[in-house]
């Protein structure tokens, strides 16, 4: 796999901290450092710190040959590295220098007309005259500095190529010759992947105004530093590959590499590396590889358990040696969460200053921690946080030689035979293939995978999918053949024209026409047809208009909500589509729709992608809820979850009305009703176990009256259970309404299943969603296809935010596009948030202030993100201290990893401030996919990550996405958690077994923006960067009623005002997957032409055939539009009828009132 990150000039200096520590610890003398520096950057006017930082970051004293030029294989020294990180160009300039024209102008200003070679440039940088070395004026130095690039200039790109885990394990536990052979193959695979990238035109420079033109460019240098372990000391063969941003364009001019193209191509470069490595190791070592999760190649012959074992070294050592107790783990996490604060207090205490009780307790903890870490003194500690900094990247606590020595001691009994075992597995699998025979399989797999999560794609996406599907035995040329076979496959259709400009193969891959497949179009067309059939089929009779009017008046609906009610109840349509933004009161608006249908004898089922989301429909009093996955299973099996009868729903609805009217005793009455209903619907799993126990008990009894009685009771219990199962049968009636919440997040397969089921059984469907918000997992273009065909009722008014101005601007943003009016609306919204202190932009100025204010602190690699996370965590804890309930607070990020970091930061501050007791901390698996460990405390807010599984002994119910609070941990390691598992979603103490905790079922309360969909809280914080688009920004910034806060990390080098403009554009930029059907209906494909030609007279010209094909498509589009107009007209007529009924009812009331007045 491959990751990529830019290296800025400012970071080169920050990398010096660890190297400086090496000096202080006597590993290298000051004289040696100065000697190294004088040979390097001082000649260029750069400081000693930068020189030392460059060397410490990527070089290694123990293994200097690990740092090589990837093209030549030659070792690189410190001077090479320094030139690389400064962005040394082919002509002697660096990327930090002013532009060439500016340098020439500055040279003329001091009467220097000589060559601007490397020596002259070095003098000018140092403020010296190239002719005689005399000092130049301060004004010259200031003008040079003003014209020079900022320290935010990207001088290099670090592409980290990581070998599969199995390869890393073999390298760790094999002999040195085998290890070096693996490294050689690894480096060769990197070189070939990067050669491929150059050949395909991924490495380009910009030309022309605003960089509109791209030309092929060659980087000045590509260096690779190979390492064998992760920061945790686990086997992890990887190379930090530095690609210089300084490059030579194909026109012969010194240039800067386009980072955008490199980032765009990184995923495919990584896939090519994996395939080339697999090919080499298969050829040289006889290994076999398989594709894991459709993307990652792994060595065949290793079980998942073995690979996981080698990924959890710290846990292994603790379990094997028994050296680390739980208390030590807790203390370690506590101190390392905020080391600088503990070190500061220790220093104050050592100097004799008076400390508070809380501060004295921290000093005591710090002393215990110091004693625990190998008996070190506090002044000599190196914390885990420091180990994660850039400064300590090379200092993984063990040298290469020490790693190999430790691995030799830890080598399992079969260590020497590991390679032989996996070879044997490879021979058993026998993966040598005839490429021609498997090409069609590769093409099928690539086309399936490339459309698994999107309806349209580019050739770049297809190349990546083809490479991932390719066999390890295939050569690069054979993979190219498979790619072109996939590109030219008859199932692939072009949706747009190819670009005019094309540089090499990559522009075909990166910026070419949009493509789709016939399978995708067929499914979207089926969804459109289902929508047309359901919307215009007139299968249902309109509801009683008087009852509908009563429901509308009781709920005091707005005109928009009234239109929704009319469309769902007063038309003969089987399909109603509602488009509504976050906070628009969807559930409230659905309640009268549900009530009217239930009064007419319908059963209403709430569905959503997740059971938690579907559960929110219980507030609308639906009869039952389930996830779309469970719905699919229910339809296959003919039985679904036991729900509430309409009578039970009526009891709950009446009790809620009594509560709203503040009727005495209404709360107690509601609780009694909920308990009665819950008792009447115990989980079936418990019934099955009870009946099974009855039968087993009866069978063990001896023959006689007692056994006969027990058998009779078992029979009766079985019959009662069968009756309950019968009640769960999917009803054979047309009176069923399926309400799908967050329908825009529903993938096309699930939506197709819902609509086809409804069409086949004569049921009604109500889809509620918004394609302008978070997209679903998998292709989720169906909602847009359906809503465009059937027409949609729109709820545009939002109610969540309390501030009227914020609500108005949120509504404007939701309906805006990238127009001047839209930009003005978003600008006003951002200005409002900014004026309220709710917009934190982490720009370069803020980072520079942090560096100035913390001169002795280790700088994290992702300083901007660290500052953003710290800001959110501080604000969150401030809200808790101000009295806010944590369940009314929500911190969000785009990714699971960032939400985990948010959770850790918030947790540490809650511990430090005394809101969580560190003594109650318990170590848990905090993230199952990565096997990440963490701690949770009594009283801490948590989130459930999956549904309970009764088959695994999880008898208490819990559900993915539930938010709760830990009450305690039992001696057996179970957690008692307060969760909404009680009657009607009330909070109830629920036991989460230790086995489930070890399976990662509990995690921090912080969430991804995707997982937070549908939640409403008092205060919300969102962590966002320049990659987040409107589909994530809008819902993330509309969760809170009182506050919606944003911590924004812009691209490097932007001022605060520029960053704000960039954020505005992101807020209007859509990244959603548009239906392929939309473009296909406007484009005549070769297939359309061929089909049309068969109907045309012999001899028709190509132009005539194309014109006829286009006319046919236009006719089809007009038919779709007419059908949509009919559905919309039906809704308009229904709403008008409802308004007319309301008018008549009002007139009747007035007449009755007038009559009573006359009688009086």
CORSULSUL-V688807 format. One record per backbone hydrogen bond with DSSP energy under -0.5 kcal/mol. NH is the residue of the N-H (numbers start at 1). CO is the residue of the C=O. Records with the same first field share a line. If there is no record, write none. Layout:
NH = CO / CO
This chain:
3 = 160
5 = 158
7 = 156
8 = 6
9 = 153
10 = 151
11 = 8
12 = 8
13 = 9
14 = 10
15 = 11
16 = 13
17 = 14
19 = 15
20 = 16
21 = 17
22 = 18
23 = 19
24 = 20
25 = 21
26 = 23
27 = 22
28 = 22
33 = 29
34 = 30
35 = 31
36 = 32
37 = 33
38 = 34
39 = 35
40 = 37
42 = 37
43 = 40
44 = 41
45 = 42
46 = 41
51 = 47
52 = 48
53 = 49
54 = 50
55 = 51
56 = 52
57 = 53
58 = 54
59 = 55
64 = 61
66 = 63
67 = 64
68 = 66 / 224
69 = 74
70 = 68 / 222
71 = 222
73 = 69
76 = 67
81 = 77
82 = 78
83 = 79
84 = 80
85 = 81
86 = 82
87 = 84
88 = 83
89 = 93
92 = 89
95 = 86 / 87
96 = 86
97 = 94
103 = 99
104 = 100
105 = 101
106 = 102
107 = 103
108 = 104
109 = 105
110 = 106 / 107
111 = 108
112 = 107
113 = 111
117 = 115
121 = 117
122 = 118
123 = 119
124 = 120
125 = 121
126 = 122
127 = 124
128 = 123
129 = 134
133 = 129
136 = 127
141 = 137
142 = 138
143 = 139
144 = 140
145 = 141
146 = 142
147 = 143
148 = 144
149 = 96
153 = 150
155 = 7 / 153
156 = 7
157 = 243
158 = 5
159 = 157 / 241
160 = 3 / 158
161 = 159 / 239
162 = 1 / 160
163 = 237
167 = 164
168 = 164
169 = 165
170 = 166
171 = 167
172 = 168
173 = 169
174 = 170
179 = 175
180 = 176
181 = 177
182 = 178
183 = 179
184 = 180
185 = 181
186 = 182
187 = 183
188 = 184
189 = 185
190 = 186
191 = 187
192 = 188
193 = 189
194 = 190
195 = 191
196 = 192
197 = 193
198 = 194
199 = 195
200 = 196
201 = 198
202 = 197
203 = 197
204 = 202
205 = 215
206 = 256
207 = 213
211 = 208
212 = 209
213 = 207
215 = 205
217 = 203
218 = 248
219 = 217
220 = 246
223 = 242
224 = 68
225 = 240
226 = 66 / 224
227 = 238
230 = 234
233 = 230
236 = 228
238 = 227 / 236
239 = 161
240 = 225
241 = 159 / 239
242 = 223 / 240
243 = 157 / 241
244 = 221 / 242
245 = 155
246 = 155
247 = 255
248 = 218
249 = 247 / 253
250 = 216
252 = 249
255 = 247
257 = 245
258 = 204
259 = 257
262 = 258
263 = 259
264 = 260
265 = 261
266 = 262 / 263
267 = 263
269 = 265
270 = 266
271 = 267
272 = 268
273 = 269
274 = 270
275 = 271
276 = 272
277 = 273
278 = 274
279 = 275
280 = 276
281 = 277
282 = 278
283 = 279
284 = 280
285 = 281
286 = 282
287 = 281
290 = 298
292 = 296
295 = 292
296 = 292
297 = 295
298 = 290
300 = 288
302 = 299
307 = 303
308 = 304
309 = 305
310 = 306
311 = 308
312 = 309
316 = 312
317 = 313
318 = 314
319 = 315
320 = 316
321 = 317
322 = 317 / 318
325 = 323
329 = 325
330 = 326
331 = 327
332 = 328
333 = 329
334 = 330
335 = 331
336 = 332
337 = 333
338 = 335
341 = 338
342 = 338
343 = 339
344 = 340
345 = 341
346 = 342
347 = 343
348 = 344
349 = 345
350 = 346
351 = 347
352 = 349
353 = 348
360 = 356
361 = 357
362 = 358
363 = 359
364 = 360
365 = 361
366 = 362
367 = 363
368 = 364
369 = 365
370 = 366
371 = 367
372 = 368
373 = 369
374 = 372
375 = 371
376 = 370 / 373
380 = 377
381 = 378
387 = 383
388 = 384 / 385
389 = 385 / 386
390 = 859
392 = 386 / 389
393 = 390
396 = 394
403 = 399
404 = 400
405 = 401
406 = 402
407 = 403
408 = 404
409 = 405
410 = 406
411 = 407
415 = 412
417 = 414
418 = 414 / 415
421 = 417
422 = 418
423 = 419
424 = 420
425 = 421
426 = 422
427 = 423
428 = 424
429 = 425
430 = 426
435 = 433
437 = 434
438 = 434
439 = 435
442 = 438
443 = 439
444 = 440
445 = 441
446 = 442
447 = 443
448 = 444
449 = 445
450 = 446
451 = 447
452 = 449
457 = 515
459 = 508
460 = 509
462 = 458
463 = 459
464 = 460
465 = 461
466 = 462
467 = 463
468 = 464
469 = 465
470 = 466
474 = 471
479 = 475
480 = 476
481 = 477
482 = 478
483 = 479
484 = 480
485 = 481
486 = 482
487 = 483
488 = 484
489 = 486
492 = 489
493 = 516
495 = 514
496 = 514
504 = 502
506 = 200
507 = 503
508 = 504
509 = 505
510 = 506
511 = 507
515 = 457
516 = 493
518 = 491
521 = 517
522 = 518
523 = 519
524 = 520
525 = 521
526 = 522
527 = 523
528 = 524
529 = 525
530 = 526
531 = 527
532 = 528
533 = 529
534 = 530
535 = 531
536 = 532
537 = 533
539 = 572
540 = 572
543 = 569
548 = 544
549 = 545
550 = 546
551 = 547
552 = 548
553 = 549
554 = 550
555 = 551
556 = 552 / 553
557 = 552
562 = 558
563 = 559
564 = 560
565 = 561
566 = 562
567 = 563
568 = 564
569 = 565
570 = 566
574 = 534
575 = 534
576 = 765
578 = 767
579 = 793
580 = 578 / 769
581 = 795
584 = 581
589 = 585
590 = 586
591 = 587
592 = 588
593 = 589
594 = 590
595 = 591
596 = 592
597 = 593
598 = 594
599 = 595
600 = 596
601 = 598
602 = 597
603 = 735
605 = 603 / 737
606 = 624
607 = 739
608 = 626
614 = 610
615 = 611
616 = 612 / 613
617 = 614
618 = 615
619 = 616
620 = 617
621 = 618
622 = 617
623 = 604
624 = 604
626 = 606
628 = 608
631 = 627
632 = 628
633 = 629
634 = 630
635 = 631
636 = 632
637 = 633
638 = 634
639 = 634
640 = 728
644 = 623
649 = 645
650 = 646
651 = 647
652 = 648
653 = 649
654 = 650
655 = 651
656 = 652
657 = 653
658 = 654
659 = 655
660 = 656
661 = 657
662 = 659
663 = 658
666 = 663
669 = 665
670 = 666
671 = 667
672 = 668
673 = 669
674 = 670
675 = 671
676 = 672
677 = 673
678 = 674
679 = 675
680 = 676
681 = 677 / 678
682 = 679
686 = 683
687 = 683
688 = 684
689 = 685
690 = 686
691 = 687
692 = 688
693 = 689
694 = 690
695 = 691
696 = 692
697 = 693
698 = 694
699 = 695
700 = 696
701 = 697 / 698
708 = 704
709 = 705
710 = 706
711 = 707
712 = 708
713 = 709
714 = 710
715 = 711
716 = 712
717 = 713
718 = 714
719 = 715
720 = 716
721 = 717
722 = 718
723 = 719
724 = 720
725 = 721
726 = 722
727 = 723
728 = 724 / 725
729 = 726
730 = 638
733 = 731
736 = 734
737 = 603
738 = 764
739 = 605 / 737
740 = 738 / 766
741 = 607 / 739
743 = 740 / 768
745 = 742
746 = 743
748 = 779
751 = 747
752 = 748
753 = 749
754 = 750
755 = 751
756 = 752
757 = 753
758 = 754
759 = 755
760 = 756
761 = 757
762 = 758
763 = 758
764 = 736
765 = 574
766 = 738
767 = 576
768 = 740 / 766
769 = 578
773 = 770
776 = 744
777 = 745
778 = 776
779 = 452
785 = 781
786 = 782
787 = 783
788 = 784
789 = 785
790 = 786
791 = 787
793 = 577
795 = 579
796 = 794
799 = 583
800 = 583
802 = 1041
807 = 803
808 = 804
809 = 805
810 = 806
811 = 807
812 = 808
813 = 809
814 = 810
815 = 811
816 = 813
819 = 817
823 = 819
824 = 820
825 = 821
826 = 822
827 = 823
828 = 824
829 = 825
830 = 826
831 = 827
832 = 828
833 = 829
834 = 830
835 = 831
836 = 832
837 = 834
838 = 833
840 = 1046
841 = 839
842 = 840 / 1048
843 = 841
844 = 1054
847 = 843
848 = 844
849 = 845
850 = 846
851 = 847
852 = 848
853 = 849
854 = 850
855 = 852
857 = 854
860 = 858
863 = 860 / 861
866 = 862
867 = 863
868 = 864
869 = 865
870 = 866
871 = 867
872 = 868
873 = 869
874 = 870
875 = 871
876 = 872
877 = 873
878 = 874
879 = 875
880 = 876
881 = 877
882 = 878
883 = 880
884 = 879
888 = 885
889 = 886
890 = 1019
892 = 1021
893 = 1007
899 = 895
900 = 896
901 = 897
902 = 898
903 = 899
904 = 900
905 = 901
906 = 902
907 = 903
908 = 904
909 = 905
910 = 906
911 = 907
912 = 908
913 = 909
914 = 911
915 = 910
916 = 910
917 = 938
918 = 916
920 = 917
921 = 918
922 = 936
924 = 934
925 = 997
926 = 924 / 932
927 = 932
931 = 927 / 928
932 = 927
934 = 924
936 = 922
939 = 966
940 = 937
942 = 964
943 = 1003
944 = 962
945 = 1001
948 = 958
952 = 949
953 = 950
954 = 949
955 = 953
961 = 944
962 = 959
964 = 942
965 = 978
966 = 940
967 = 976
968 = 976
970 = 974
973 = 970
975 = 992
976 = 968
977 = 975 / 990
978 = 965
979 = 977 / 988
981 = 979
982 = 986
985 = 982
986 = 983
988 = 979
990 = 977
992 = 975 / 990
993 = 991
997 = 993
998 = 994
999 = 995
1000 = 997
1001 = 996
1003 = 943
1005 = 941
1007 = 891
1009 = 893
1012 = 1008
1013 = 1010
1015 = 1012
1017 = 1039
1018 = 888
1019 = 888
1020 = 1043
1021 = 890
1022 = 1045
1023 = 892
1024 = 1022 / 1047
1026 = 1049
1028 = 1025
1030 = 1066 / 1069
1032 = 1029
1033 = 1029
1034 = 1030
1036 = 1032
1037 = 1033
1038 = 1035
1041 = 1017
1042 = 1018
1043 = 1018
1045 = 1020
1046 = 838
1047 = 1022
1048 = 840 / 1046
1049 = 1024
1050 = 1048
1054 = 1051
1059 = 1055
1060 = 1056
1061 = 1057
1062 = 1058
1063 = 1059
1064 = 1060
1065 = 1061
1066 = 1062
1067 = 1063
1068 = 1064 / 1065
1069 = 1065 / 1066
1074 = 1072
1078 = 1075
1079 = 1075
1080 = 1076
1081 = 1077
1082 = 1079
1083 = 1080
1085 = 1083
1089 = 1085
1090 = 1086
1091 = 1087
1092 = 1088
1093 = 1089
1094 = 1090
1095 = 1092
1096 = 1092 / 1093
1100 = 1097
1105 = 1101
1106 = 1102
1107 = 1103
1108 = 1104
1109 = 1105
1110 = 1106
1111 = 1107
1112 = 1108
1113 = 1109
1114 = 1110
1115 = 1111
1116 = 1112
1117 = 1113
1118 = 1114
1119 = 1115
1120 = 1116
1121 = 1117
1122 = 1118
1123 = 1119
1124 = 1120
1125 = 1121
1126 = 1122
1127 = 1123
1128 = 1124
1129 = 1125
1130 = 1126
1131 = 1127
1132 = 1128
1133 = 1129
1134 = 1130
1135 = 1131
1136 = 1132
1137 = 1133
1138 = 1134
1139 = 1135
1140 = 1136
1141 = 1137
1142 = 1138
1143 = 1139
1144 = 1140
1145 = 1141
1146 = 1142
1147 = 1143
1148 = 1144
1149 = 1145
1150 = 1146
1151 = 1147
1152 = 1148
1153 = 1149
1154 = 1150
1155 = 1151
1156 = 1152
1157 = 1153
1158 = 1154
1159 = 1155
1160 = 1156
